[in-house]
Amino acid sequence: MPSGLVALALGGFGIGLTEFLIAGLLPQVASSFAVSEAAAGWLISGYALSVAVGAIALTAATARLPRKAVLVGLVALFVLGNLLSAVAPSYPVMLLGRIVAALCHGSFFGIGSLVARSLVAPEKKSRAVAVMFAGLTLANVLGVPFGALVGERWGWRAAFWAVTAIGVLALAGIAALVPDGAGETRPPTATGHSDSAPADSLRAQFRAFRSWQVWLTLTATSLSYGGMFGAFSYIAYTFTEVGGFSPSDVAWLLMVYGVGLVVGNLVGGRAADHDRDRALVLALLGLAVTLAVFGLLAGSATASVILVFLMGLFGFASVPGMITRVTDFAHGAALAASANVSASNIGNALGAWLGGLAITAGLGYTAPLYVGAGIVLISVIVMAVAARQAKSPARQTDHCL
């Protein structure tokens, strides 16, 4: 494993921590600043919205800069945001810190995925992306309990100081271990043609979005995330109101889900390097089936434990392949890789909204699972269409809008 990949994974871990740990700290933060729970909730939703905006805006603004330098700058922005949160004298400053930290999120994973794949042989590109995203999946497992534990012992500010320190380590690691010029050359396209000219102009970046394959992949990404997180957003209610678990059981059940994310990410990266489109279709189909079966068997405690693990596994198994697919058809355009992160966040919001509508309509706490299954099933169809078009002899070149 190239040492540069370890540095990228550490950066992903830090960024993931700052996204997830706030959930376990909200009561303390709300009390500290004397704000309502709803106002404190903006520290989560404001972060998510900033991720979607920053992914496109910062990637476009830095299109002509060396990608290693951009990554260093993004992690520096992340450090600044968490430092602001750690020392915030008021709620508005705290919210500003969260927004600043979030701006780097999408661009880091978009540009970082291009750098990661450039550090290994072409046949291992999806595995390299999976290694970088391993930091994010581990943060998903550890983020909430980490924030709650540190916050309980030393106060919520200590958690942000710890994340700031991780960011400083990641910054130093990327600066020292990622080779200069990494990710600057376009990877081979999905049709096998190589192109060594860097896609460094805004015009070239936006030209990537003329490809139908890019849009189909972004759509499949958004729908797959929407289905999974639409169900996940209300999974605590499913566990307690349907499965009969106590509220104290929810924390370890979420860790089971997180372990599934870690395993799915690594397995999905390896599978995508063998037959990417087939692996993606199977992963999405597995997620749709898992969510539907979960809805049927949510009343069984044993089945719930197994199915929430599979939900995480299939849910993240498609991530490495989706990213390498969109960047291949975008001819290495960093903007397309970052758009993939924005698409996932848009999907999260859509899925949570639809799941909430189903509960409000009186369909019960298993309804988000069925809604999620339906959304993911649409992503299976989209991915199958994309795969069929990509393999058709009459469609061996990118089809443009």
C-alpha positions as CSV (number, residue, x, y, z in Angstrom):
1,M,0.0,0.0,0.0
2,P,1.6,3.3,-1.0
3,S,2.1,5.5,2.0
4,G,0.3,8.4,0.3
5,L,-2.9,6.3,0.4
6,V,-2.5,6.0,4.2
7,A,-2.3,9.8,4.4
8,L,-5.4,10.2,2.3
9,A,-7.3,7.7,4.4
10,L,-6.3,9.6,7.5
11,G,-7.7,12.8,5.9
12,G,-10.9,10.9,5.1
13,F,-11.1,9.7,8.7
14,G,-10.7,13.2,10.1
15,I,-13.3,14.6,7.7
16,G,-15.7,11.7,8.5
17,L,-15.3,12.3,12.2
18,T,-16.2,15.9,12.1
19,E,-19.3,15.0,10.1
20,F,-20.6,12.3,12.4
21,L,-19.4,13.2,16.0
22,I,-21.6,16.2,16.3
23,A,-24.7,13.9,16.6
24,G,-23.4,12.7,20.0
25,L,-22.6,16.3,21.1
26,L,-25.7,18.2,20.2
27,P,-27.2,18.3,23.7
28,Q,-24.0,19.6,25.2
29,V,-23.5,22.2,22.4
30,A,-27.2,23.4,22.7
31,S,-26.8,23.8,26.4
32,S,-23.5,25.6,26.2
33,F,-24.8,28.2,23.8
34,A,-28.3,28.3,25.2
35,V,-30.0,27.5,21.9
36,S,-32.9,25.2,21.1
37,E,-32.4,21.6,19.8
38,A,-33.8,22.8,16.4
39,A,-31.1,25.5,16.2
40,A,-28.4,23.0,17.2
41,G,-29.6,20.7,14.5
42,W,-28.4,23.3,11.9
43,L,-24.9,22.2,12.9
44,I,-25.7,19.0,11.0
45,S,-28.0,20.1,8.2
46,G,-25.9,23.2,7.6
47,Y,-22.8,20.9,7.2
48,A,-24.6,18.7,4.7
49,L,-25.7,21.7,2.6
50,S,-22.2,23.1,2.6
51,V,-20.8,19.7,1.4
52,A,-23.1,19.8,-1.6
53,V,-22.2,23.4,-2.5
54,G,-18.4,23.2,-1.7
55,A,-17.9,20.0,-3.7
56,I,-18.7,21.8,-6.9
57,A,-17.6,25.4,-6.1
58,L,-14.1,24.6,-4.7
59,T,-13.4,21.9,-7.3
60,A,-14.2,24.3,-10.1
61,A,-12.3,27.2,-8.5
62,T,-9.1,25.0,-8.1
63,A,-9.3,23.3,-11.5
64,R,-6.0,24.6,-12.8
65,L,-4.0,24.1,-9.6
66,P,-1.9,21.0,-8.9
67,R,-4.0,18.4,-7.2
68,K,-1.6,17.7,-4.4
69,A,-1.5,21.4,-3.5
70,V,-5.3,21.5,-3.6
71,L,-5.6,18.6,-1.2
72,V,-3.2,20.3,1.2
73,G,-5.2,23.5,1.0
74,L,-8.5,21.6,1.5
75,V,-7.2,19.9,4.6
76,A,-5.9,23.2,5.9
77,L,-9.5,24.6,5.4
78,F,-10.7,21.6,7.4
79,V,-8.3,22.3,10.2
80,L,-9.4,26.0,10.3
81,G,-13.0,25.0,10.5
82,N,-12.6,22.7,13.4
83,L,-10.4,25.1,15.2
84,L,-13.1,27.7,14.9
85,S,-15.6,25.2,16.3
86,A,-13.2,24.3,19.2
87,V,-12.8,27.9,20.3
88,A,-16.2,29.3,19.3
89,P,-17.3,31.9,21.8
90,S,-20.9,31.9,20.3
91,Y,-23.3,29.8,18.3
92,P,-22.9,31.8,15.1
93,V,-19.1,31.2,15.2
94,M,-19.7,27.5,15.9
95,L,-22.0,27.3,12.8
96,L,-19.4,29.2,10.7
97,G,-16.7,26.7,11.8
98,R,-19.0,23.8,10.7
99,I,-19.6,25.4,7.3
100,V,-15.9,26.1,6.7
101,A,-15.0,22.5,7.6
102,A,-17.8,21.2,5.4
103,L,-16.7,23.1,2.3
104,C,-13.6,20.9,1.9
105,H,-15.5,17.6,2.2
106,G,-16.8,16.9,-1.3
107,S,-13.7,18.3,-3.1
108,F,-11.4,16.3,-0.8
109,F,-13.0,13.0,-1.7
110,G,-13.5,13.9,-5.3
111,I,-9.9,15.1,-6.0
112,G,-8.5,12.6,-3.5
113,S,-10.0,9.7,-5.4
114,L,-8.2,10.8,-8.6
115,V,-4.9,11.1,-6.7
116,A,-5.5,7.7,-4.9
117,R,-6.0,5.8,-8.2
118,S,-2.9,7.4,-9.7
119,L,-0.8,5.9,-6.9
120,V,-1.4,2.3,-8.0
121,A,-1.5,0.2,-11.1
122,P,-4.7,0.7,-13.3
123,E,-6.1,-2.8,-12.4
124,K,-6.1,-1.7,-8.7
125,K,-7.7,1.7,-9.0
126,S,-11.0,0.9,-7.3
127,R,-9.2,-0.8,-4.4
128,A,-7.1,2.4,-4.0
129,V,-10.3,4.5,-3.8
130,A,-11.7,2.0,-1.3
131,V,-8.6,2.4,0.9
132,M,-9.0,6.2,0.9
133,F,-12.7,5.8,1.7
134,A,-11.9,3.3,4.5
135,G,-11.1,6.3,6.7
136,L,-14.6,7.7,6.1
137,T,-16.3,4.3,6.9
138,L,-14.2,3.9,10.1
139,A,-15.3,7.4,11.1
140,N,-18.9,6.3,10.5
141,V,-18.4,3.5,13.0
142,L,-16.5,5.5,15.6
143,G,-17.7,9.1,15.1
144,V,-20.8,9.2,17.3
145,P,-19.4,7.1,20.2
146,F,-16.1,9.0,19.9
147,G,-17.8,12.3,20.2
148,A,-20.0,11.2,23.0
149,L,-17.1,9.6,25.0
150,V,-14.7,12.6,24.7
151,G,-17.5,15.1,25.2
152,E,-18.7,13.3,28.4
153,R,-15.2,13.2,29.9
154,W,-13.6,16.5,28.8
155,G,-16.4,18.5,27.2
156,W,-17.5,18.9,23.6
157,R,-14.7,21.3,22.7
158,A,-12.2,18.6,23.4
159,A,-13.7,16.5,20.6
160,F,-13.1,19.3,18.1
161,W,-9.6,19.8,19.4
162,A,-8.9,16.1,18.8
163,V,-10.3,16.3,15.2
164,T,-8.2,19.4,14.6
165,A,-5.1,17.5,15.7
166,I,-6.0,14.6,13.3
167,G,-6.4,17.2,10.5
168,V,-2.9,18.6,11.2
169,L,-1.5,15.0,11.0
170,A,-3.3,14.4,7.8
171,L,-2.1,17.6,6.3
172,A,1.5,16.8,7.2
173,G,1.1,13.3,5.8
174,I,-0.3,14.4,2.5
175,A,2.4,17.1,2.1
176,A,5.1,14.6,2.8
177,L,3.9,11.3,1.4
178,V,1.8,12.1,-1.7
179,P,4.1,12.4,-4.7
180,D,4.2,15.8,-6.5
181,G,2.2,15.6,-9.7
182,A,0.0,12.7,-8.4
183,G,-3.4,12.6,-10.2
184,E,-2.3,15.2,-12.8
185,T,-2.6,12.8,-15.8
186,R,-5.9,11.7,-17.0
187,P,-6.6,8.0,-16.4
188,P,-7.6,5.8,-19.4
189,T,-11.2,6.3,-20.4
190,A,-13.9,3.8,-19.9
191,T,-13.5,2.7,-23.6
192,G,-9.8,2.0,-23.1
193,H,-8.3,5.0,-24.8
194,S,-5.5,6.8,-23.0
195,D,-5.2,10.6,-22.9
196,S,-2.2,12.1,-21.2
197,A,-3.4,15.7,-21.4
198,P,-4.6,17.0,-18.0
199,A,-8.2,18.1,-17.8
200,D,-7.2,21.3,-16.0
201,S,-9.4,24.0,-17.6
202,L,-13.0,24.8,-16.5
203,R,-14.1,24.2,-20.0
204,A,-12.7,20.7,-20.0
205,Q,-14.1,20.1,-16.6
206,F,-17.7,21.0,-17.6
207,R,-17.3,19.3,-21.0
208,A,-17.2,16.0,-19.0
209,F,-20.9,16.5,-18.2
210,R,-21.8,16.1,-21.9
211,S,-21.5,12.3,-21.5
212,W,-24.6,10.3,-20.9
213,Q,-22.6,7.8,-18.9
214,V,-21.5,10.5,-16.4
215,W,-25.1,11.5,-15.9
216,L,-26.3,7.9,-15.6
217,T,-23.7,7.1,-13.0
218,L,-24.4,10.3,-11.0
219,T,-28.1,9.4,-11.1
220,A,-27.4,5.8,-9.9
221,T,-25.2,7.2,-7.1
222,S,-27.9,9.6,-5.9
223,L,-30.6,7.0,-6.0
224,S,-28.6,4.3,-4.2
225,Y,-27.6,6.7,-1.4
226,G,-31.1,8.1,-1.2
227,G,-32.6,4.6,-0.7
228,M,-30.0,3.5,1.9
229,F,-30.0,6.8,3.9
230,G,-33.8,7.2,3.6
231,A,-34.1,3.9,5.5
232,F,-31.1,4.6,7.8
233,S,-32.5,8.0,8.9
234,Y,-35.3,6.3,10.7
235,I,-33.6,3.0,11.6
236,A,-33.6,3.8,15.3
237,Y,-37.4,4.0,15.3
238,T,-37.5,0.7,13.4
239,F,-35.3,-1.0,16.0
240,T,-37.2,0.3,19.0
241,E,-40.8,0.5,17.8
242,V,-40.8,-2.6,15.6
243,G,-37.8,-4.8,16.6
244,G,-38.4,-4.5,20.3
245,F,-34.9,-3.2,21.1
246,S,-34.3,-0.8,23.9
247,P,-33.0,2.7,23.2
248,S,-29.6,1.7,24.7
249,D,-29.3,-1.0,22.1
250,V,-29.3,1.4,19.2
251,A,-25.7,2.5,19.6
252,W,-24.2,-1.0,19.2
253,L,-26.7,-1.8,16.4
254,L,-25.4,1.3,14.5
255,M,-21.9,0.0,15.0
256,V,-22.9,-3.2,13.4
257,Y,-24.1,-1.2,10.4
258,G,-20.8,0.7,10.4
259,V,-18.8,-2.5,10.3
260,G,-20.9,-3.5,7.3
261,L,-19.9,-0.2,5.7
262,V,-16.2,-1.0,6.2
263,V,-16.5,-4.5,4.8
264,G,-18.6,-3.5,1.9
265,N,-16.3,-0.7,0.9
266,L,-13.2,-3.0,0.8
267,V,-15.0,-5.9,-0.9
268,G,-16.7,-3.6,-3.4
269,G,-13.4,-2.0,-4.4
270,R,-11.8,-5.4,-5.1
271,A,-14.9,-6.6,-7.0
272,A,-15.0,-3.4,-9.1
273,D,-11.5,-4.0,-10.3
274,H,-12.5,-7.4,-11.7
275,D,-15.8,-6.5,-13.4
276,R,-17.0,-3.0,-12.4
277,D,-20.4,-2.7,-14.0
278,R,-21.4,-6.3,-12.9
279,A,-20.2,-5.6,-9.4
280,L,-22.2,-2.4,-9.3
281,V,-25.5,-3.9,-10.5
282,L,-25.1,-6.8,-8.0
283,A,-24.3,-4.5,-5.1
284,L,-27.3,-2.3,-5.8
285,L,-29.6,-5.3,-6.3
286,G,-28.3,-6.7,-3.0
287,L,-29.2,-3.5,-1.2
288,A,-32.7,-3.3,-2.7
289,V,-33.4,-6.9,-1.6
290,T,-31.9,-6.4,1.8
291,L,-34.1,-3.3,2.5
292,A,-37.2,-5.1,1.3
293,V,-36.5,-8.2,3.4
294,F,-35.6,-6.0,6.4
295,G,-39.0,-4.4,6.1
296,L,-40.6,-7.9,6.3
297,L,-38.5,-9.2,9.1
298,A,-37.9,-6.1,11.2
299,G,-39.9,-7.6,14.1
300,S,-37.2,-10.3,14.5
301,A,-34.2,-9.2,16.7
302,T,-31.8,-11.7,15.1
303,A,-32.8,-10.9,11.6
304,S,-32.5,-7.2,12.3
305,V,-28.9,-7.6,13.4
306,I,-28.0,-9.6,10.3
307,L,-29.9,-7.3,7.9
308,V,-28.5,-4.0,9.3
309,F,-25.0,-5.4,8.7
310,L,-25.9,-6.4,5.1
311,M,-27.5,-3.0,4.6
312,G,-24.2,-1.3,5.4
313,L,-22.2,-3.9,3.3
314,F,-24.3,-3.6,0.1
315,G,-24.9,0.1,0.7
316,F,-21.2,1.0,0.5
317,A,-20.0,-1.8,-1.8
318,S,-20.9,0.4,-4.8
319,V,-19.0,3.5,-3.7
320,P,-15.5,2.8,-5.0
321,G,-16.8,1.5,-8.4
322,M,-19.2,4.5,-8.8
323,I,-16.4,7.0,-8.3
324,T,-13.9,5.3,-10.7
325,R,-16.7,4.9,-13.2
326,V,-17.7,8.5,-13.3
327,T,-14.1,9.7,-13.4
328,D,-13.3,7.3,-16.3
329,F,-16.2,8.5,-18.4
330,A,-15.4,12.1,-17.4
331,H,-11.8,11.6,-18.6
332,G,-10.4,12.4,-15.2
333,A,-12.3,15.6,-14.6
334,A,-12.1,16.3,-10.9
335,L,-15.4,18.2,-11.1
336,A,-17.2,15.0,-12.0
337,A,-15.7,13.2,-9.1
338,S,-16.8,15.9,-6.7
339,A,-20.2,16.0,-8.3
340,N,-20.5,12.3,-7.3
341,V,-20.2,13.4,-3.7
342,S,-22.8,16.1,-4.2
343,A,-25.1,13.6,-5.8
344,S,-24.9,11.3,-2.8
345,N,-25.8,14.2,-0.5
346,I,-28.7,15.2,-2.6
347,G,-29.8,11.6,-2.5
348,N,-29.5,11.5,1.3
349,A,-31.8,14.5,1.6
350,L,-34.3,13.1,-0.9
351,G,-34.4,9.7,0.7
352,A,-34.9,11.1,4.2
353,W,-37.7,13.3,3.0
354,L,-39.5,10.5,1.3
355,G,-39.1,8.2,4.3
356,G,-40.5,10.9,6.6
357,L,-43.5,11.3,4.3
358,A,-44.2,7.6,4.5
359,I,-44.2,7.7,8.3
360,T,-46.3,10.8,8.4
361,A,-48.8,9.1,6.1
362,G,-49.3,6.5,8.8
363,L,-47.5,3.6,7.0
364,G,-45.5,2.7,10.0
365,Y,-41.8,2.6,10.9
366,T,-40.9,-0.1,8.4
367,A,-42.2,2.1,5.6
368,P,-38.8,3.9,5.0
369,L,-37.3,0.5,4.4
370,Y,-39.8,-0.3,1.6
371,V,-39.4,3.3,0.2
372,G,-35.7,2.8,0.2
373,A,-35.9,-0.5,-1.5
374,G,-38.0,1.1,-4.3
375,I,-35.6,3.9,-4.7
376,V,-32.6,1.6,-4.9
377,L,-34.5,-0.6,-7.4
378,I,-34.7,2.4,-9.7
379,S,-30.9,2.8,-9.4
380,V,-30.5,-0.9,-10.4
381,I,-32.4,-0.1,-13.6
382,V,-30.4,3.0,-14.3
383,M,-27.1,1.2,-13.7
384,A,-28.2,-1.8,-15.9
385,V,-29.0,0.7,-18.7
386,A,-25.6,2.4,-18.3
387,A,-23.8,-0.9,-18.3
388,R,-25.7,-2.1,-21.4
389,Q,-24.9,1.0,-23.3
390,A,-21.2,1.0,-22.3
391,K,-20.8,-2.6,-23.6
392,S,-22.8,-2.2,-26.8
393,P,-20.4,-2.4,-29.9
394,A,-22.3,0.5,-31.4
395,R,-21.6,2.6,-28.4
396,Q,-17.9,2.3,-27.8
397,T,-17.3,6.0,-27.7
398,D,-18.8,8.4,-25.2
399,H,-22.3,9.6,-26.2
400,C,-22.7,13.3,-25.5
401,L,-25.7,15.5,-25.0
